[in-house]
Amino acid sequence: MKIWWRPTLVKRVMLGLFLVFFLVWDALIAYSYWRNFHDIDAKSRTFGRYVAESLASVQDPDQARALVKGLADIQNKIFDEEQVPLALLIQLWDKDGRLVYAHASLEHAQLTGHVDHLTEETAGGRPVYVARTELPQWTLVVAHPRLELGWALRAIALDLLPYMVIAFTLISLVMWIAVRRGLRPLQLMSAHIAARSPNDLAPTGIDTRYAELQPLQQALDSMLDKLRHKVERETAFVQEAAHELRTPMAVVSAQAHVLRMAQDPETRSEAEDHLDAALARASHLVGQLLQLAHVGGERVTTLAPLDLAQDVRSELAALVPSAMQRNIELGLDAPDRLVVTTERQTFKSILHNLVGNAIRYVQQGGKVDVSLVHNGRQVVLSVSDNGPGIPAEQRELVFERFHRGLDHAAPGAGLGLAIVRQACKRLGGHVVLLPGAHGVGCQFLVTLDIAQH
């Protein structure tokens, strides 16, 4: 039962076809009713003209009465045989205004009618349509009651039903075959993809002759290409992370061995210092990997009010000891308050890595300036320094993971700017690297689409 009710394209097409036929049926019923309505009126006027032509040569009232009654009976018998609940009602007057013949239901009614068109009058308490024909000897009035709407629609619907059923059956069969054959290439493509190895991310390689399937194949190939590059990047990332962790772990192992074997205090102290440094480097690398995993997720959806100006001041205060060790001047240009709705940890990752990188790479006695401004719906954070700068050809590479630039002597794993770029994307912004003031040093310009709270 569940399989029968499961939606499919074939069922959807067939249902659409059924609805189209139903609407066509309704339209044909309405059109047929309109046509029959006018046909009855036309038959009434035609019958009146036919009777008038027959009466033109009749002078005797009895002959006229017999003629009119006979013709009316014939026409009403035709209506009965066609099962039409309709009867022609006739009155015949002579030139002196005497009633010569009247249908039983019109004996006490006097209908006037009009020579040029039908009029609607009342006879026996019900509405009738009346046509009048003037002759030199006679005045002929032909009337017929209004056809009942319900009966007319039902009769027309039943009359059209066999034709609609036959047409629907034939067209449905043709449409079903066409849809099944049309979906066959899609089924073959599905089977081809299902038969592939789970690790096969190569292009589908399917030769689609049908123009409708080409966008699907192109989309699949594009998705597989993106997945392939993502897997390659992730594999390279794991290898690079393992390589970066191997160095401090090797130092830890070596210094632990030295520490165990050392006999004099000086050697033990030196080994302890190297061991602490290696553990600190490993801890820093693990922390950056966790940051990168955090900011590399989906775009943030849980937001909270945050005073960016206060957070910037707090972060710079935490970095003052590092700056003082290298005699680096820290400058800040920010408003007293700048409350926005964003994610605190992600923004702090951007700020900490940019300022931390600047402090590590700028020369002794250098300067690092931080500015924070709100521009409409954007927050712009700038971190600039007067250090050695980064060559133009290296400015895009510095945002790659584990890229450490030309100065390998500076501490770090090469993940800081990669974290910055991912964090900016997470907050719906971007980061660009520009030359510093007067072409000296670097300027990192972060633009975030954040509404002020």
DRENDO-1510 file (C-alpha; in Angstrom, 1 decimal, always signed):
<recs>
REC; n; res; u; v; w
REC; 1; MET; +0.0; +0.0; +0.0 .
REC; 2; LYS; +2.8; +2.4; +0.8 .
REC; 3; ILE; +4.5; +1.6; -2.5 .
REC; 4; TRP; +1.3; +2.5; -4.3 .
REC; 5; TRP; +1.0; +5.9; -2.6 .
REC; 6; ARG; +4.6; +6.7; -3.0 .
REC; 7; PRO; +4.8; +9.8; -5.3 .
REC; 8; THR; +6.3; +9.2; -8.7 .
REC; 9; LEU; +6.7; +11.3; -11.9 .
REC; 10; VAL; +4.5; +8.9; -13.8 .
REC; 11; LYS; +1.6; +9.2; -11.3 .
REC; 12; ARG; +2.1; +13.0; -11.3 .
REC; 13; VAL; +1.9; +13.2; -15.1 .
REC; 14; MET; -1.2; +11.0; -15.2 .
REC; 15; LEU; -2.9; +13.0; -12.4 .
REC; 16; GLY; -2.1; +16.2; -14.4 .
REC; 17; LEU; -3.6; +14.6; -17.5 .
REC; 18; PHE; -6.7; +13.6; -15.6 .
REC; 19; LEU; -7.1; +17.1; -14.3 .
REC; 20; VAL; -6.7; +18.5; -17.8 .
REC; 21; PHE; -9.3; +16.1; -19.1 .
REC; 22; PHE; -11.7; +17.1; -16.3 .
REC; 23; LEU; -11.3; +20.8; -17.1 .
REC; 24; VAL; -11.8; +20.1; -20.8 .
REC; 25; TRP; -14.9; +18.1; -20.0 .
REC; 26; ASP; -16.3; +21.0; -17.9 .
REC; 27; ALA; -15.4; +23.5; -20.7 .
REC; 28; LEU; -17.2; +21.3; -23.3 .
REC; 29; ILE; -20.2; +20.9; -21.1 .
REC; 30; ALA; -20.4; +24.7; -20.7 .
REC; 31; TYR; -20.0; +25.2; -24.5 .
REC; 32; SER; -22.5; +22.6; -25.4 .
REC; 33; TYR; -25.1; +24.1; -23.0 .
REC; 34; TRP; -24.6; +27.5; -24.6 .
REC; 35; ARG; -24.9; +26.0; -28.0 .
REC; 36; ASN; -28.0; +23.9; -27.1 .
REC; 37; PHE; -29.6; +26.9; -25.5 .
REC; 38; HIS; -29.2; +28.9; -28.7 .
REC; 39; ASP; -30.1; +25.9; -30.8 .
REC; 40; ILE; -33.4; +25.5; -29.0 .
REC; 41; ASP; -34.1; +29.2; -29.6 .
REC; 42; ALA; -33.2; +28.8; -33.2 .
REC; 43; LYS; -35.4; +25.7; -33.6 .
REC; 44; SER; -38.3; +27.6; -32.0 .
REC; 45; ARG; -37.9; +30.5; -34.5 .
REC; 46; THR; -37.4; +28.1; -37.4 .
REC; 47; PHE; -40.5; +26.2; -36.4 .
REC; 48; GLY; -42.5; +29.4; -36.2 .
REC; 49; ARG; -41.4; +30.4; -39.7 .
REC; 50; TYR; -42.2; +26.9; -41.1 .
REC; 51; VAL; -45.7; +27.0; -39.6 .
REC; 52; ALA; -46.2; +30.5; -40.9 .
REC; 53; GLU; -45.3; +29.4; -44.4 .
REC; 54; SER; -47.7; +26.5; -44.1 .
REC; 55; LEU; -50.5; +28.9; -42.9 .
REC; 56; ALA; -49.9; +31.4; -45.7 .
REC; 57; SER; -52.4; +29.7; -48.1 .
REC; 58; VAL; -54.9; +28.6; -45.4 .
REC; 59; GLN; -58.0; +30.7; -44.9 .
REC; 60; ASP; -60.3; +28.4; -42.9 .
REC; 61; PRO; -59.9; +28.6; -39.1 .
REC; 62; ASP; -60.5; +24.8; -38.7 .
REC; 63; GLN; -57.9; +23.9; -41.2 .
REC; 64; ALA; -55.5; +26.4; -39.6 .
REC; 65; ARG; -56.2; +24.9; -36.2 .
REC; 66; ALA; -55.6; +21.3; -37.4 .
REC; 67; LEU; -52.4; +22.3; -39.2 .
REC; 68; VAL; -50.9; +24.1; -36.2 .
REC; 69; LYS; -51.8; +21.4; -33.8 .
REC; 70; GLY; -50.5; +18.6; -36.0 .
REC; 71; LEU; -47.1; +20.3; -36.6 .
REC; 72; ALA; -46.8; +21.1; -32.8 .
REC; 73; ASP; -47.6; +17.5; -31.9 .
REC; 74; ILE; -44.9; +16.3; -34.4 .
REC; 75; GLN; -42.2; +18.6; -33.0 .
REC; 76; ASN; -43.1; +17.7; -29.4 .
REC; 77; LYS; -43.0; +14.0; -30.2 .
REC; 78; ILE; -39.5; +14.6; -31.5 .
REC; 79; PHE; -38.5; +16.2; -28.2 .
REC; 80; ASP; -40.0; +13.2; -26.3 .
REC; 81; GLU; -38.1; +10.7; -28.4 .
REC; 82; GLU; -34.9; +12.7; -27.7 .
REC; 83; GLN; -35.8; +12.7; -24.0 .
REC; 84; VAL; -35.7; +16.5; -23.9 .
REC; 85; PRO; -38.1; +17.9; -21.2 .
REC; 86; LEU; -39.3; +20.6; -23.5 .
REC; 87; ALA; -42.6; +21.4; -25.3 .
REC; 88; LEU; -43.5; +24.0; -27.9 .
REC; 89; LEU; -46.5; +26.0; -26.9 .
REC; 90; ILE; -48.5; +27.7; -29.7 .
REC; 91; GLN; -51.2; +30.3; -29.9 .
REC; 92; LEU; -52.9; +31.2; -33.2 .
REC; 93; TRP; -55.0; +34.4; -33.7 .
REC; 94; ASP; -56.9; +35.5; -36.7 .
REC; 95; LYS; -56.7; +39.0; -38.1 .
REC; 96; ASP; -59.7; +40.1; -36.0 .
REC; 97; GLY; -57.9; +39.1; -32.8 .
REC; 98; ARG; -59.9; +35.9; -32.1 .
REC; 99; LEU; -58.1; +33.0; -30.6 .
REC; 100; VAL; -58.2; +30.1; -33.1 .
REC; 101; TYR; -55.9; +27.6; -31.3 .
REC; 102; ALA; -54.0; +27.5; -28.0 .
REC; 103; HIS; -52.0; +24.9; -26.3 .
REC; 104; ALA; -53.8; +23.6; -23.2 .
REC; 105; SER; -51.4; +25.5; -20.9 .
REC; 106; LEU; -51.9; +28.7; -22.8 .
REC; 107; GLU; -55.7; +28.8; -22.9 .
REC; 108; HIS; -55.9; +31.5; -20.2 .
REC; 109; ALA; -52.7; +33.3; -21.1 .
REC; 110; GLN; -52.2; +35.9; -23.8 .
REC; 111; LEU; -48.6; +36.1; -25.1 .
REC; 112; THR; -47.5; +39.0; -27.1 .
REC; 113; GLY; -43.9; +38.3; -28.2 .
REC; 114; HIS; -41.9; +40.3; -30.7 .
REC; 115; VAL; -41.5; +39.9; -34.4 .
REC; 116; ASP; -37.7; +40.5; -34.5 .
REC; 117; HIS; -36.5; +38.6; -31.4 .
REC; 118; LEU; -37.4; +36.3; -28.5 .
REC; 119; THR; -39.0; +37.8; -25.5 .
REC; 120; GLU; -39.3; +36.3; -22.0 .
REC; 121; GLU; -42.8; +36.2; -20.6 .
REC; 122; THR; -44.8; +34.2; -18.0 .
REC; 123; ALA; -47.3; +31.6; -18.8 .
REC; 124; GLY; -48.9; +29.3; -16.2 .
REC; 125; GLY; -46.7; +30.7; -13.5 .
REC; 126; ARG; -43.4; +29.8; -15.3 .
REC; 127; PRO; -41.1; +31.8; -17.6 .
REC; 128; VAL; -41.3; +31.1; -21.3 .
REC; 129; TYR; -39.4; +32.4; -24.4 .
REC; 130; VAL; -41.8; +33.8; -27.0 .
REC; 131; ALA; -41.5; +34.4; -30.8 .
REC; 132; ARG; -44.2; +36.2; -32.8 .
REC; 133; THR; -44.9; +35.9; -36.5 .
REC; 134; GLU; -47.3; +38.2; -38.4 .
REC; 135; LEU; -49.3; +37.0; -41.5 .
REC; 136; PRO; -52.0; +38.8; -43.4 .
REC; 137; GLN; -54.7; +36.4; -42.1 .
REC; 138; TRP; -53.0; +35.1; -38.9 .
REC; 139; THR; -50.8; +36.0; -35.9 .
REC; 140; LEU; -48.7; +33.0; -34.7 .
REC; 141; VAL; -47.1; +33.0; -31.3 .
REC; 142; VAL; -44.6; +30.1; -30.5 .
REC; 143; ALA; -43.3; +29.7; -27.0 .
REC; 144; HIS; -41.1; +27.2; -25.1 .
REC; 145; PRO; -40.3; +27.0; -21.4 .
REC; 146; ARG; -36.8; +27.6; -20.1 .
REC; 147; LEU; -34.8; +24.4; -20.1 .
REC; 148; GLU; -33.9; +23.2; -16.6 .
REC; 149; LEU; -30.2; +23.9; -15.9 .
REC; 150; GLY; -29.5; +20.8; -13.8 .
REC; 151; TRP; -31.1; +18.5; -16.4 .
REC; 152; ALA; -29.3; +20.1; -19.3 .
REC; 153; LEU; -25.9; +19.9; -17.7 .
REC; 154; ARG; -26.4; +16.3; -16.6 .
REC; 155; ALA; -27.6; +15.3; -20.0 .
REC; 156; ILE; -24.7; +17.0; -21.8 .
REC; 157; ALA; -22.2; +15.5; -19.3 .
REC; 158; LEU; -23.5; +11.9; -19.9 .
REC; 159; ASP; -23.6; +12.5; -23.6 .
REC; 160; LEU; -19.9; +13.5; -23.6 .
REC; 161; LEU; -18.7; +11.0; -21.1 .
REC; 162; PRO; -18.1; +8.0; -23.5 .
REC; 163; TYR; -16.0; +10.2; -25.8 .
REC; 164; MET; -14.0; +11.6; -22.9 .
REC; 165; VAL; -13.4; +8.1; -21.5 .
REC; 166; ILE; -12.2; +6.7; -24.8 .
REC; 167; ALA; -10.0; +9.8; -25.4 .
REC; 168; PHE; -8.6; +9.7; -21.9 .
REC; 169; THR; -7.8; +6.0; -22.1 .
REC; 170; LEU; -6.0; +6.3; -25.4 .
REC; 171; ILE; -4.1; +9.4; -24.5 .
REC; 172; SER; -3.2; +8.1; -21.1 .
REC; 173; LEU; -1.8; +4.9; -22.6 .
REC; 174; VAL; +0.3; +7.0; -25.0 .
REC; 175; MET; +1.5; +9.4; -22.3 .
REC; 176; TRP; +2.3; +6.5; -19.9 .
REC; 177; ILE; +4.5; +4.8; -22.6 .
REC; 178; ALA; +6.1; +8.2; -23.5 .
REC; 179; VAL; +6.9; +9.0; -19.8 .
REC; 180; ARG; +8.3; +5.5; -19.1 .
REC; 181; ARG; +10.5; +5.7; -22.1 .
REC; 182; GLY; +11.5; +9.3; -21.3 .
REC; 183; LEU; +12.6; +8.3; -17.8 .
REC; 184; ARG; +14.5; +5.3; -19.1 .
REC; 185; PRO; +17.8; +7.3; -19.6 .
REC; 186; LEU; +17.4; +8.7; -16.1 .
REC; 187; GLN; +17.0; +5.2; -14.7 .
REC; 188; LEU; +20.1; +4.0; -16.6 .
REC; 189; MET; +22.1; +7.0; -15.2 .
REC; 190; SER; +20.9; +6.1; -11.7 .
REC; 191; ALA; +22.0; +2.5; -12.2 .
REC; 192; HIS; +25.3; +3.5; -13.5 .
REC; 193; ILE; +26.0; +5.8; -10.5 .
REC; 194; ALA; +24.8; +3.2; -8.0 .
REC; 195; ALA; +27.2; +0.6; -9.5 .
REC; 196; ARG; +30.2; +2.8; -8.9 .
REC; 197; SER; +32.7; +2.3; -6.1 .
REC; 198; PRO; +32.0; +4.4; -3.0 .
REC; 199; ASN; +35.5; +5.9; -3.4 .
REC; 200; ASP; +35.1; +6.6; -7.1 .
REC; 201; LEU; +34.7; +10.4; -7.4 .
REC; 202; ALA; +35.7; +10.6; -11.1 .
REC; 203; PRO; +33.2; +12.2; -13.6 .
REC; 204; THR; +30.2; +10.1; -14.4 .
REC; 205; GLY; +31.3; +9.6; -18.0 .
REC; 206; ILE; +27.7; +9.0; -19.2 .
REC; 207; ASP; +26.9; +10.0; -22.8 .
REC; 208; THR; +23.6; +11.8; -22.5 .
REC; 209; ARG; +22.0; +12.4; -25.8 .
REC; 210; TYR; +19.0; +14.2; -24.3 .
REC; 211; ALA; +19.2; +17.9; -23.7 .
REC; 212; GLU; +17.1; +17.7; -20.6 .
REC; 213; LEU; +19.6; +15.3; -18.9 .
REC; 214; GLN; +22.7; +17.3; -19.7 .
REC; 215; PRO; +22.2; +19.9; -16.9 .
REC; 216; LEU; +21.8; +17.0; -14.4 .
REC; 217; GLN; +24.9; +15.2; -15.6 .
REC; 218; GLN; +26.9; +18.5; -15.5 .
REC; 219; ALA; +25.6; +19.2; -12.0 .
REC; 220; LEU; +26.6; +15.6; -10.9 .
REC; 221; ASP; +30.1; +16.0; -12.5 .
REC; 222; SER; +30.5; +19.4; -10.8 .
REC; 223; MET; +29.5; +18.0; -7.4 .
REC; 224; LEU; +31.9; +15.0; -7.8 .
REC; 225; ASP; +34.7; +17.4; -8.8 .
REC; 226; LYS; +34.1; +19.5; -5.7 .
REC; 227; LEU; +33.9; +16.4; -3.5 .
REC; 228; ARG; +37.1; +15.1; -5.1 .
REC; 229; HIS; +39.0; +18.3; -4.4 .
REC; 230; LYS; +37.6; +18.5; -0.9 .
REC; 231; VAL; +38.7; +14.9; -0.1 .
REC; 232; GLU; +42.1; +15.8; -1.6 .
REC; 233; ARG; +42.3; +18.9; +0.5 .
REC; 234; GLU; +41.3; +17.0; +3.7 .
REC; 235; THR; +43.8; +14.2; +3.0 .
REC; 236; ALA; +46.5; +16.8; +2.5 .
REC; 237; PHE; +45.4; +18.6; +5.6 .
REC; 238; VAL; +45.6; +15.4; +7.7 .
REC; 239; GLN; +49.0; +14.6; +6.3 .
REC; 240; GLU; +50.3; +18.1; +6.9 .
REC; 241; ALA; +48.8; +18.1; +10.5 .
REC; 242; ALA; +50.5; +14.8; +11.2 .
REC; 243; HIS; +53.8; +16.1; +9.8 .
REC; 244; GLU; +53.6; +19.2; +12.0 .
REC; 245; LEU; +52.7; +17.2; +15.1 .
REC; 246; ARG; +55.5; +14.7; +14.4 .
REC; 247; THR; +58.2; +17.3; +14.9 .
REC; 248; PRO; +57.3; +18.4; +18.5 .
REC; 249; MET; +56.5; +14.8; +19.3 .
REC; 250; ALA; +59.9; +13.7; +18.2 .
REC; 251; VAL; +61.4; +16.5; +20.3 .
REC; 252; VAL; +59.4; +15.3; +23.3 .
REC; 253; SER; +60.6; +11.7; +22.8 .
REC; 254; ALA; +64.2; +12.7; +22.4 .
REC; 255; GLN; +64.2; +15.1; +25.3 .
REC; 256; ALA; +62.4; +12.6; +27.5 .
REC; 257; HIS; +65.2; +10.1; +26.7 .
REC; 258; VAL; +67.9; +12.8; +27.5 .
REC; 259; LEU; +66.1; +13.7; +30.7 .
REC; 260; ARG; +66.0; +10.0; +31.7 .
REC; 261; MET; +69.7; +9.5; +30.9 .
REC; 262; ALA; +71.1; +12.8; +32.1 .
REC; 263; GLN; +73.5; +12.7; +35.1 .
REC; 264; ASP; +74.2; +16.4; +35.7 .
REC; 265; PRO; +71.6; +19.1; +36.6 .
REC; 266; GLU; +72.6; +21.4; +33.8 .
REC; 267; THR; +71.8; +18.7; +31.1 .
REC; 268; ARG; +68.5; +17.8; +32.9 .
REC; 269; SER; +67.5; +21.5; +33.0 .
REC; 270; GLU; +68.3; +22.0; +29.3 .
REC; 271; ALA; +66.3; +18.9; +28.4 .
REC; 272; GLU; +63.4; +20.1; +30.5 .
REC; 273; ASP; +63.4; +23.5; +28.7 .
REC; 274; HIS; +63.4; +21.7; +25.3 .
REC; 275; LEU; +60.6; +19.4; +26.5 .
REC; 276; ASP; +58.5; +22.3; +27.7 .
REC; 277; ALA; +59.0; +24.1; +24.4 .
REC; 278; ALA; +58.0; +21.1; +22.3 .
REC; 279; LEU; +54.9; +20.4; +24.4 .
REC; 280; ALA; +53.9; +24.1; +24.1 .
REC; 281; ARG; +54.3; +23.9; +20.3 .
REC; 282; ALA; +52.2; +20.8; +20.2 .
REC; 283; SER; +49.6; +22.3; +22.4 .
REC; 284; HIS; +49.5; +25.4; +20.3 .
REC; 285; LEU; +49.1; +23.4; +17.1 .
REC; 286; VAL; +46.3; +21.3; +18.6 .
REC; 287; GLY; +44.6; +24.4; +19.7 .
REC; 288; GLN; +44.8; +25.9; +16.2 .
REC; 289; LEU; +43.5; +22.7; +14.7 .
REC; 290; LEU; +40.5; +22.9; +17.0 .
REC; 291; GLN; +40.0; +26.5; +16.1 .
REC; 292; LEU; +40.1; +25.7; +12.4 .
REC; 293; ALA; +37.6; +22.8; +12.8 .
REC; 294; HIS; +35.3; +25.2; +14.7 .
REC; 295; VAL; +35.3; +28.1; +12.2 .
REC; 296; GLY; +35.3; +25.7; +9.3 .
REC; 297; GLY; +31.7; +24.5; +10.0 .
REC; 298; GLU; +28.5; +25.8; +8.8 .
REC; 299; ARG; +27.7; +29.5; +8.9 .
REC; 300; VAL; +26.9; +30.5; +12.5 .
REC; 301; THR; +23.2; +30.6; +13.4 .
REC; 302; THR; +23.4; +31.2; +17.1 .
REC; 303; LEU; +24.1; +34.9; +17.7 .
REC; 304; ALA; +24.3; +37.1; +20.8 .
REC; 305; PRO; +24.9; +40.8; +21.5 .
REC; 306; LEU; +28.6; +41.6; +21.8 .
REC; 307; ASP; +30.5; +44.8; +22.5 .
REC; 308; LEU; +33.3; +44.5; +19.9 .
REC; 309; ALA; +35.2; +47.6; +21.1 .
REC; 310; GLN; +35.5; +46.1; +24.6 .
REC; 311; ASP; +36.5; +42.7; +23.3 .
REC; 312; VAL; +39.2; +44.3; +21.1 .
REC; 313; ARG; +40.6; +46.2; +24.1 .
REC; 314; SER; +40.6; +43.1; +26.3 .
REC; 315; GLU; +42.4; +41.0; +23.6 .
REC; 316; LEU; +45.0; +43.7; +23.1 .
REC; 317; ALA; +45.5; +43.9; +26.8 .
REC; 318; ALA; +46.1; +40.1; +26.9 .
REC; 319; LEU; +48.7; +40.4; +24.1 .
REC; 320; VAL; +50.6; +43.4; +25.7 .
REC; 321; PRO; +53.1; +41.1; +27.5 .
REC; 322; SER; +54.1; +39.4; +24.2 .
REC; 323; ALA; +54.4; +42.8; +22.6 .
REC; 324; MET; +56.5; +44.2; +25.4 .
REC; 325; GLN; +59.0; +41.2; +25.2 .
REC; 326; ARG; +59.8; +42.4; +21.6 .
REC; 327; ASN; +59.4; +46.1; +22.4 .
REC; 328; ILE; +56.5; +46.4; +20.0 .
REC; 329; GLU; +54.1; +49.3; +20.2 .
REC; 330; LEU; +50.4; +48.4; +20.1 .
REC; 331; GLY; +47.9; +51.1; +18.9 .
REC; 332; LEU; +44.1; +51.0; +19.0 .
REC; 333; ASP; +41.5; +53.3; +17.3 .
REC; 334; ALA; +38.0; +52.2; +18.2 .
REC; 335; PRO; +34.8; +53.7; +19.5 .
REC; 336; ASP; +33.9; +53.5; +23.2 .
REC; 337; ARG; +31.1; +51.0; +22.5 .
REC; 338; LEU; +30.2; +49.0; +19.4 .
REC; 339; VAL; +27.5; +46.5; +20.3 .
REC; 340; VAL; +26.6; +44.1; +17.5 .
REC; 341; THR; +25.0; +40.7; +17.2 .
REC; 342; THR; +27.6; +38.1; +16.3 .
REC; 343; GLU; +29.5; +35.0; +17.6 .
REC; 344; ARG; +32.1; +36.0; +20.2 .
REC; 345; GLN; +34.5; +33.1; +19.9 .
REC; 346; THR; +34.8; +33.4; +16.1 .
REC; 347; PHE; +35.4; +37.1; +16.2 .
REC; 348; LYS; +38.1; +36.6; +18.9 .
REC; 349; SER; +39.8; +34.0; +16.7 .
REC; 350; ILE; +40.1; +36.6; +13.9 .
REC; 351; LEU; +41.5; +39.3; +16.2 .
REC; 352; HIS; +43.8; +37.0; +18.1 .
REC; 353; ASN; +45.4; +35.4; +15.1 .
REC; 354; LEU; +45.8; +38.7; +13.2 .
REC; 355; VAL; +47.4; +40.6; +16.1 .
REC; 356; GLY; +49.4; +37.6; +17.3 .
REC; 357; ASN; +50.8; +37.1; +13.8 .
REC; 358; ALA; +51.8; +40.8; +13.6 .
REC; 359; ILE; +53.6; +40.6; +16.9 .
REC; 360; ARG; +55.5; +37.5; +15.9 .
REC; 361; TYR; +56.6; +38.7; +12.5 .
REC; 362; VAL; +57.2; +42.4; +13.0 .
REC; 363; GLN; +60.8; +43.4; +13.8 .
REC; 364; GLN; +62.0; +44.3; +17.3 .
REC; 365; GLY; +60.8; +47.8; +18.2 .
REC; 366; GLY; +58.1; +47.8; +15.5 .
REC; 367; LYS; +54.5; +49.0; +15.6 .
REC; 368; VAL; +51.1; +47.3; +15.3 .
REC; 369; ASP; +47.9; +49.4; +14.8 .
REC; 370; VAL; +44.4; +48.1; +15.2 .
REC; 371; SER; +41.3; +50.0; +14.2 .
REC; 372; LEU; +37.6; +49.1; +14.5 .
REC; 373; VAL; +34.8; +51.1; +12.7 .
REC; 374; HIS; +31.1; +50.5; +12.0 .
REC; 375; ASN; +30.0; +51.4; +8.5 .
REC; 376; GLY; +26.3; +51.0; +7.9 .
REC; 377; ARG; +25.6; +47.2; +8.2 .
REC; 378; GLN; +29.3; +46.4; +8.1 .
REC; 379; VAL; +32.0; +46.2; +10.7 .
REC; 380; VAL; +35.6; +46.8; +9.4 .
REC; 381; LEU; +38.5; +45.6; +11.5 .
REC; 382; SER; +42.0; +46.6; +10.4 .
REC; 383; VAL; +45.3; +45.2; +11.7 .
REC; 384; SER; +48.4; +46.9; +10.2 .
REC; 385; ASP; +52.1; +46.9; +11.0 .
REC; 386; ASN; +55.4; +48.4; +9.8 .
REC; 387; GLY; +57.2; +45.0; +9.5 .
REC; 388; PRO; +58.9; +43.5; +6.5 .
REC; 389; GLY; +55.7; +43.0; +4.6 .
REC; 390; ILE; +54.6; +40.2; +2.3 .
REC; 391; PRO; +55.5; +40.1; -1.4 .
REC; 392; ALA; +52.5; +40.5; -3.8 .
REC; 393; GLU; +52.9; +37.0; -5.2 .
REC; 394; GLN; +52.7; +35.6; -1.6 .
REC; 395; ARG; +49.6; +37.5; -0.5 .
REC; 396; GLU; +47.1; +34.8; -1.5 .
REC; 397; LEU; +49.2; +31.9; -0.4 .
REC; 398; VAL; +49.5; +33.1; +3.2 .
REC; 399; PHE; +45.8; +32.2; +3.7 .
REC; 400; GLU; +46.5; +28.5; +2.9 .
REC; 401; ARG; +46.9; +26.0; +5.7 .
REC; 402; PHE; +50.4; +25.3; +6.9 .
REC; 403; HIS; +51.9; +28.1; +4.7 .
REC; 404; ARG; +54.5; +29.9; +6.7 .
REC; 405; GLY; +55.9; +32.4; +4.2 .
REC; 406; LEU; +59.6; +33.1; +3.7 .
REC; 407; ASP; +60.5; +33.6; +7.4 .
REC; 408; HIS; +60.5; +30.1; +8.8 .
REC; 409; ALA; +62.4; +31.3; +11.9 .
REC; 410; ALA; +59.3; +32.8; +13.4 .
REC; 411; PRO; +57.3; +30.4; +15.6 .
REC; 412; GLY; +54.0; +29.0; +14.4 .
REC; 413; ALA; +52.4; +26.3; +12.3 .
REC; 414; GLY; +51.1; +28.4; +9.5 .
REC; 415; LEU; +47.4; +28.0; +10.4 .
REC; 416; GLY; +46.6; +31.5; +11.8 .
REC; 417; LEU; +45.6; +33.2; +8.6 .
REC; 418; ALA; +43.7; +30.1; +7.4 .
REC; 419; ILE; +41.7; +30.3; +10.6 .
REC; 420; VAL; +41.1; +34.0; +9.9 .
REC; 421; ARG; +39.8; +33.4; +6.4 .
REC; 422; GLN; +37.5; +30.6; +7.6 .
REC; 423; ALA; +36.2; +32.6; +10.5 .
REC; 424; CYS; +35.4; +35.5; +8.2 .
REC; 425; LYS; +33.4; +33.3; +6.0 .
REC; 426; ARG; +31.6; +31.8; +9.0 .
REC; 427; LEU; +30.5; +35.4; +10.0 .
REC; 428; GLY; +29.5; +36.2; +6.4 .
REC; 429; GLY; +32.5; +38.4; +5.7 .
REC; 430; HIS; +35.9; +38.4; +4.0 .
REC; 431; VAL; +39.5; +39.4; +4.6 .
REC; 432; VAL; +42.0; +41.0; +2.2 .
REC; 433; LEU; +45.7; +41.6; +2.5 .
REC; 434; LEU; +47.0; +45.1; +1.5 .
REC; 435; PRO; +50.3; +46.9; +1.7 .
REC; 436; GLY; +50.8; +48.9; +4.9 .
REC; 437; ALA; +50.9; +52.6; +5.2 .
REC; 438; HIS; +53.3; +54.2; +2.6 .
REC; 439; GLY; +53.9; +50.7; +1.2 .
REC; 440; VAL; +55.6; +49.5; +4.4 .
REC; 441; GLY; +54.5; +46.4; +6.2 .
REC; 442; CYS; +51.1; +44.8; +5.9 .
REC; 443; GLN; +47.4; +45.6; +6.5 .
REC; 444; PHE; +44.8; +43.0; +7.0 .
REC; 445; LEU; +41.3; +44.4; +6.3 .
REC; 446; VAL; +38.4; +42.3; +7.7 .
REC; 447; THR; +34.9; +43.2; +6.6 .
REC; 448; LEU; +31.9; +41.6; +8.3 .
REC; 449; ASP; +28.3; +42.0; +7.5 .
REC; 450; ILE; +27.0; +42.5; +11.0 .
REC; 451; ALA; +24.0; +44.6; +12.0 .
REC; 452; GLN; +24.5; +47.0; +15.0 .
REC; 453; HIS; +22.5; +45.8; +18.0 .
</recs>
